[in-house]
Amino acid sequence: MPVVTGVLEDLAEATASLIADTRGITDEQAREPSGLPGWTRGHVLTHLARNAEGATRLLSWARTGVPSQQYPSAEDRAAAIEAGAGRPAAALVTDLRATAAVFTQAAALMPAESWDRRVTWLSGGQTPAAMVPHARLREVLIHHADLKLGFGPAGWPAAWAGEMLDFVVRALADQGLAPLNARLRAADTGRSFRLSRGPSGGAGSSGGAGSPGGAAASGAAEITGTEADLLAWLLGRSDGAGLARDIPGPLPAVPTVSFT
């Protein structure tokens, strides 16, 4: 329970920052492109609102025991985003604020034992309900940066960025999505991570999980930057142009990792 409480506190802070940055957005700004290909800011704001509703349904499932799917289907989820993206800016922001508030209320109603109950995500993956606030925090922080309203990866909380970087490196390896073998070195924390095409990626203070020796020993590339900048590249929120590396040319695009 203390872990969930801490995440909910971080989520409250991240949500307040998101709402503050969207206050006063104009209809013209809502129609402008976001950082996501093919999506306007209206798409991102609508997605965040529908995501809050889906997260609320998962908490209801855990609390009551009555199945309540995150979304009816992937198609319905996509259709809802398209349907809402073109609304006036004021409606988009009101929707964002209202759905975030309902999620907060749903989390406050959760008995301690309900956080351990398993829920099923749209992907079909199952986790304890305690992972729902983690997922919502991830959505808020990443998509806040996608809005291109002045908030970027540098604004991500350092502790969250470090945890996410470790998770994404391992997930890319486990899902066979790593675009190259590389040693990632965090200039701000001194940690290193092994980006591997096999299930041995991970983090550590020197060699990293399952990876004795450094880049020279493994023949892998070495890529250096802050943890937030490394994470932004791995999440497809940066082309990695600002990262130092010992290989010529641009860094490859990184496939989208599945979180659940």
C-alpha positions in Angstrom: 0.0 0.0 0.0 2.8 2.6 0.7 4.1 2.0 -2.8 0.7 2.6 -4.4 0.3 5.7 -2.2 3.6 7.1 -3.4 2.7 6.5 -7.1 -0.7 8.2 -6.6 1.1 11.2 -5.1 3.4 11.4 -8.1 0.5 11.0 -10.4 -1.4 13.8 -8.7 1.6 16.1 -9.2 2.1 15.0 -12.9 -1.6 15.5 -13.6 -1.6 19.0 -12.1 1.3 20.0 -14.2 -0.3 18.6 -17.3 -3.6 20.4 -16.7 -1.7 23.7 -15.9 0.1 23.5 -19.3 -3.2 22.9 -21.2 -5.0 25.7 -19.5 -5.6 28.4 -22.1 -4.9 26.3 -25.1 -6.6 27.7 -28.2 -8.7 25.9 -30.8 -5.9 26.5 -33.3 -3.3 25.0 -31.0 -5.5 22.0 -30.4 -5.5 21.3 -34.2 -1.8 21.6 -34.5 0.4 18.4 -34.8 1.6 16.8 -31.6 4.8 14.9 -31.3 3.1 11.7 -32.4 2.8 11.0 -36.2 -0.7 11.6 -37.4 -2.0 12.9 -34.1 -2.9 16.5 -33.3 -2.9 17.8 -29.8 -6.6 17.1 -29.8 -5.9 13.4 -30.4 -3.4 13.3 -27.5 -5.8 15.1 -25.1 -8.7 12.8 -26.0 -6.5 9.8 -25.6 -5.5 10.9 -22.1 -9.1 11.4 -21.2 -10.2 8.0 -22.5 -7.2 6.4 -20.9 -8.3 7.8 -17.5 -11.7 6.3 -18.0 -10.2 2.9 -18.9 -8.0 3.0 -15.8 -11.0 3.9 -13.7 -12.9 0.8 -15.1 -10.0 -1.4 -14.1 -10.0 -0.1 -10.6 -13.8 -0.6 -10.4 -13.2 -4.2 -11.4 -10.6 -4.8 -8.7 -12.8 -3.1 -6.1 -16.1 -4.7 -6.9 -15.1 -8.0 -8.5 -17.4 -7.2 -11.4 -15.5 -7.4 -14.7 -15.1 -3.9 -16.3 -12.9 -3.9 -19.3 -10.3 -1.2 -19.9 -11.8 -0.6 -23.4 -14.4 -2.6 -25.3 -11.9 -3.2 -28.1 -8.8 -1.7 -29.7 -11.1 -0.5 -32.6 -13.5 1.2 -30.2 -10.6 2.9 -28.4 -9.2 4.2 -31.7 -12.7 5.4 -32.8 -13.3 7.2 -29.6 -10.0 9.1 -30.0 -10.8 10.1 -33.6 -14.3 11.1 -32.6 -13.1 13.4 -29.8 -10.0 14.9 -31.3 -11.7 17.7 -33.3 -13.6 19.2 -30.3 -13.1 22.8 -29.2 -10.1 23.2 -27.0 -12.2 24.1 -24.0 -14.1 20.8 -24.3 -10.9 18.9 -24.6 -9.4 20.4 -21.5 -12.6 20.0 -19.5 -12.8 16.3 -20.5 -9.1 15.8 -19.4 -9.7 17.4 -16.0 -13.0 15.7 -15.3 -11.8 12.2 -16.2 -8.6 12.6 -14.2 -10.7 13.7 -11.2 -12.9 10.6 -11.5 -9.9 8.4 -11.6 -8.5 10.0 -8.5 -11.8 9.4 -6.7 -11.8 5.8 -7.8 -8.3 5.3 -6.4 -9.4 6.8 -3.1 -12.2 4.3 -2.8 -9.9 1.3 -3.2 -9.6 -0.9 -0.1 -6.0 -2.0 0.6 -6.7 -5.6 -0.4 -8.2 -4.6 -3.7 -4.8 -3.5 -5.1 -3.7 -7.1 -5.2 -6.6 -8.3 -7.3 -5.8 -9.0 -10.9 -7.2 -7.1 -13.8 -7.0 -7.8 -17.5 -5.7 -5.1 -19.9 -6.7 -4.4 -23.4 -3.6 -6.3 -24.6 -4.9 -9.4 -22.7 -2.1 -9.2 -20.1 -3.0 -9.5 -16.5 -1.5 -7.7 -13.5 -2.4 -6.7 -10.0 -4.6 -3.6 -9.9 -1.6 -1.8 -8.2 -0.1 -1.5 -11.6 -2.9 0.7 -12.9 -1.6 3.9 -11.2 1.9 3.1 -12.6 0.4 2.8 -16.1 -1.6 6.0 -15.7 1.5 7.9 -14.5 3.4 6.7 -17.5 0.7 7.8 -19.9 0.5 11.3 -18.3 4.2 11.9 -18.3 5.0 10.6 -21.8 2.0 12.2 -23.5 2.5 15.5 -21.7 5.8 15.7 -23.6 4.0 14.7 -26.8 1.8 17.8 -26.5 4.8 20.0 -27.3 3.7 22.8 -25.0 7.0 23.4 -23.4 7.2 20.2 -21.3 9.7 17.6 -22.5 11.7 14.6 -21.4 13.9 16.9 -19.3 10.9 17.5 -17.1 10.3 13.9 -16.3 11.0 13.1 -12.6 14.5 11.7 -12.3 13.4 8.6 -10.3 10.6 7.8 -12.7 12.9 8.2 -15.7 15.5 5.9 -14.2 13.0 3.2 -13.4 11.4 3.4 -16.8 14.8 3.3 -18.5 15.6 0.0 -16.8 12.2 -1.4 -17.6 12.2 -0.4 -21.3 15.8 -1.8 -21.8 14.7 -5.1 -20.4 11.4 -5.1 -22.3 13.1 -4.4 -25.6 15.4 -7.4 -25.0 12.6 -9.7 -23.8 10.3 -8.8 -26.7 13.2 -9.1 -29.3 12.8 -5.4 -30.3 16.2 -3.9 -29.6 17.4 -2.2 -32.8 21.1 -2.9 -32.0 23.4 -4.2 -29.3 24.7 -1.2 -27.3 26.0 -0.1 -24.0 24.0 2.9 -22.8 25.8 5.1 -20.3 23.9 7.6 -18.2 26.0 10.7 -17.9 23.9 12.1 -15.0 23.8 9.1 -12.8 26.8 7.0 -13.8 24.6 3.9 -14.4 25.0 1.7 -17.5 22.5 -0.4 -19.3 23.0 -3.1 -21.9 20.7 -2.8 -24.8 20.6 -6.4 -26.2 18.8 -8.3 -28.9 18.7 -11.3 -26.5 17.0 -11.6 -23.1 19.9 -10.3 -21.1 19.4 -6.5 -21.2 19.3 -4.6 -18.0 20.9 -2.0 -15.8 23.7 -1.8 -13.4 26.4 0.5 -12.0 29.0 -1.0 -14.3 28.4 -4.0 -16.6 24.7 -4.3 -16.3 22.5 -7.3 -15.7 23.8 -10.4 -17.4 26.6 -8.5 -19.1 30.2 -8.7 -17.7 32.4 -6.1 -19.2 31.6 -3.0 -21.2 31.1 -2.0 -24.8 34.7 -2.8 -25.8 34.4 -6.3 -24.4 31.1 -7.1 -26.1 31.8 -5.3 -29.4 28.6 -3.3 -28.9 28.2 0.4 -29.6 28.4 2.9 -26.7 25.7 5.6 -26.4 25.8 8.3 -23.8 23.3 10.8 -22.5 21.2 11.7 -19.5 18.7 9.0 -18.4 15.8 11.1 -19.6 17.4 11.6 -23.1 18.2 7.9 -23.4 14.7 7.0 -22.4 13.2 9.5 -24.9 15.1 7.8 -27.7 14.0 4.3 -26.6 10.4 5.5 -26.4 10.5 7.0 -29.8 10.2 10.6 -28.4 13.6 11.5 -29.8 15.8 10.6 -32.8 18.8 10.4 -30.5 20.6 13.2 -32.3 21.7 14.7 -29.0 23.2 11.5 -27.7 26.9 10.9 -27.9 27.9 7.6 -29.6 30.9 5.9 -31.1 29.1 4.8 -34.3 28.6 6.9 -37.4 25.3 8.2 -38.7 21.9 8.5 -37.1 20.7 6.1 -34.5 18.0 3.6 -35.6 14.4 4.0 -34.7 13.3 1.9 -31.8 10.2 -0.3 -32.1 7.3 0.4 -29.8 7.6 -1.7 -26.6 4.5 -3.4 -25.0 4.0 -2.5 -21.4 1.4 -5.1 -20.4 
